[in-house]
Amino acid sequence: RLHPAESRIRKLSIETPARLILFDMLVAPGGKTMLERPLQARREALEAFLSKAANPGLQLSPSTTNVATARQWLQGAGGSTDGVV
């Protein structure tokens, strides 16, 4: 059987809920594209959106422009990450 039963899915979703880790906002909640805006502006829009979102499954990724900090994050991950965006 490839897929678990619906009752098993419900049980697992409570025990280990999914999280969506966000780092950029390409489209605003109203549907307007943000692709032409700089990354910093999109990040600020995402932070504002998440500050109002009442969904514990949404998580803002850490962000830095400091190369040394990014290297520390990679080293601290212990090989459990594919890279840094």
C-alpha positions in Angstrom: 0.0 0.0 0.0 1.6 3.2 -1.1 -0.5 5.7 0.9 -1.4 5.5 4.6 -5.1 5.6 5.6 -6.7 9.0 6.2 -6.9 8.3 9.9 -3.1 7.6 10.0 -2.5 10.9 8.1 -4.5 12.8 10.6 -2.6 11.2 13.5 0.8 11.9 12.0 -0.1 15.5 11.1 -0.8 16.1 14.8 2.3 14.3 16.0 4.6 15.8 13.5 3.0 18.8 11.9 4.5 20.2 8.7 6.3 23.6 8.6 6.8 25.8 5.6 10.0 27.8 5.9 9.8 31.0 3.8 12.6 33.2 2.6 11.1 35.3 -0.1 7.8 36.7 -1.3 7.4 36.7 -5.1 3.7 37.4 -5.2 1.9 39.7 -2.7 -1.2 38.3 -0.9 -3.5 40.2 -3.3 -1.9 38.5 -6.3 0.4 41.3 -7.5 3.8 40.2 -8.6 6.8 41.4 -6.6 9.5 40.1 -9.0 10.6 43.5 -10.0 11.2 44.7 -6.4 14.6 44.2 -4.8 15.1 41.2 -2.5 15.2 43.4 0.6 11.8 44.9 -0.2 10.3 41.5 -0.8 11.8 40.2 2.5 10.3 43.2 4.4 6.9 42.4 2.8 7.3 38.8 3.8 8.2 39.7 7.4 5.1 42.0 7.6 2.9 39.3 6.2 4.1 36.7 8.6 3.8 39.0 11.6 0.0 39.1 10.9 -0.3 35.4 9.9 -1.9 33.3 12.6 -0.4 30.0 11.3 2.2 28.3 13.4 3.1 26.2 10.3 4.7 29.2 8.6 8.2 30.1 9.6 10.5 32.8 8.5 14.0 31.6 7.6 17.0 33.3 9.2 18.6 35.9 7.0 21.9 37.7 7.0 24.1 39.7 4.6 27.2 38.8 6.6 29.3 36.1 5.0 30.9 35.0 8.2 27.5 34.5 9.8 26.3 32.5 6.9 29.5 30.3 7.1 28.8 29.7 10.8 25.2 28.6 10.0 26.5 26.1 7.5 29.1 24.7 9.9 26.6 24.6 12.7 24.2 22.6 10.5 26.5 19.6 10.6 25.8 18.5 7.1 22.0 18.5 7.6 21.5 21.2 5.0 22.0 21.4 1.3 23.2 25.0 1.3 22.4 28.6 1.9 20.1 30.7 -0.3 
